[in-house]
Amino acid sequence: MGRTDPTEPDGPLVVHANLVSDLAVDPEERAVLRAWAEQAPREAWLLRPGDVLVSPVPVAEEFLRYVCGLTGVPRDSVTVVVPPGDDTAELCHHVVGAVGGRPLRAVLPTALDGAAIGLARALGVPVAPYSSVAAAEAALGVTGLLNTKAGFRSAALALGMRLPDGLVRRRDGVPAAVRELLASYGRVVVKPDRSAGGHGMLFLTEAEDTADAPDPWTGDGLAPVGGPEGLWVVEQRIDVARSVSVQMETGPGGTRALFCGEMRTEDGAFTGYLSPLPDPAAHVAATLEAWGHALGGFLAARGYAGPFGLDAMVTPGGEVFAGESNVRRTATTTPRAMVTRLAADGVSRAGAGGPVWATGKVRAPAAYPFGAAVERLRRGRLAYDPARGEGIVLYAGPPPDGLTWRYAVIAGDHAGVARYEELLRAAWAPAPGGATARSGPPGSRSG
């Protein structure tokens, strides 16, 4: 399978899965960084013949063959390189060796950060989609700013977005800010300035800070990040009916919306995604895109080019409040690229708007090797099938515990996605007496 755009330059692409980046989360949150690193193999879905994946963790051979089997990329035409420590020169040696001396096209990072700039400069290639390393480096300032809660609040307010009432404070000023907003709203959320996926957030209610309490809240429970001078955002806690997002792309040629969706969350933490927005939330897409275009213009004017996401909250009454921006490839960007790629190659049952898709997690009844997990899906006729243009993909590879699997499901409509997910949970639930549940795809009979 060649490049989909014949105008694209030839040459191998270095897909840099730098999920472990201080751009998205404070480096002190090492447990979070390790967990994110384990998701790096999903970037294999971006590979085309000749490309190199630089991954912070090894990519299981069985998973790589699974990806290549679905994308049609010959397995021996792509290479995975795991950085040998922090030595950029040695990493470059491995990358150059992997492409056999052919001229490289560019480095495509998950996040535009110092590591991506350093790798591209050492290899002598640009950072996609920038024309040069210097152009990418010039965008580091605004990229870093808009990946913080405080930086986003400042830009969003200036751009006219609706935000929850909030205060930005240094760590030692957080308790007073909590008390002030609790007095006004009764519920607050406390967020570390640099965090993603809900990590480090703290939810407090008025009952935890009453006037007759012997000790007012002093900041106990704050995540140990940011140091004594670290910034925190204290916000009115909105009554959220739905958490939504729009994913955009910006650059010198303008800003465009790529897709919208509903985030699945648990205690404020991201657990999955559904796209496009289901009917009850579809009306907010216009607001999200308008805010996204404004933010994209802000970014482009300061030199940024590439993807970014804007998260928001919808109240039971239908009001939309902006939440945060993620100026990088997010947890939804690669799954969406995978879905688009598979739908283009398969016989999709979706309408003109493209397939409906979702990501989530499911816990298996026992620890399975990757091949066994795929076989269980195939036996139940749940695995993605190009002939049907729908099904379930284990898009992130084998989990470390063999139990908690990240999956994507592709179908022609929202009902089809819901049905596949229901069948997956039923098929992988422990059955009475140790029997294995049987299932079939939406619209089919088991047996």
C-alpha angles and dihedrals in degrees: 000000000000132000112302093222112059090201092062115108116256123244137083119298120221105221103203109200094197095163087144094077133140086219092079105031139014109271089231090071091081096159090056092047091052091050091050092049089059089063094057094097089072088076087074086085088072095058123113127180112304096015126131125218115209104201129178089219132039116269113227111245091224091055093047091053089048091053093047091048092057097040096042094235113143107247094225091055096069132058135203119211122190110203111250095227121296097321105121092185092057091046090053090050090056093046094049090047091051093058094046095236096305114145111265120232104209146307114264107197130191088225130020101236141133092279092056091047091049094050093048093047092049091049092046095235134113126257109250125278094014123092092228144007089251091057091050092047091052089060095055093092098057091037091057093044096051092047089065126082093228094047091050093049091053094049095041093052091049090050094051101251120153110248135178112259107269150157132221113217143165114251095266091052095053098089093055091047090050092052092047095052094039088057089055103037110014092226132059140173122217117207131187109236094241113039139110139200092031094294116156096010118142125201119206134181133199091255089069093057108040125161094245095050111121092226122028115223107286103185098279108156098035112137112255094250137115097030123245092308096045119129123242132186119220113195141177106261109241121215097245123205094170137008111215140174143189122213115212141177125215141178143124090313094057139263127296135181116243102183145327129218150157119263120224111220140177118198088343094308122121113248104161149329142240122204138224101027113266117245097265089060102030092100092068093062092087092054092047093050093047091052090044092053090050092050092044090055090050091052096044092050087059095048104267120140126178141043128340138165133220118204124202143173128231119207123217086257092056100255115145122218123186114236114180145322128239110202100196140054102306134207088273100047099077096040088052091049089050092050092048091049096048092044090053091051098039134062098265120203089199124112128245091289092065131244126321112238141178140186127211147136130264128185116225121219090239139013107275130192110237095256092051091051092051091047091053089055092048094049090053091046089240099115117105109271120193089208090061095033091223145071141094126313124194088218102173101049129236115340118234092246095043088229113075107064127190111216140178123210124202124195142149096258144002093269090056092051091049091049094050091050092049091051092047092053090047094047094049097041116104105263124219112271092012094286118148116243115237125216145168137206122277110291095019134100124240119232 
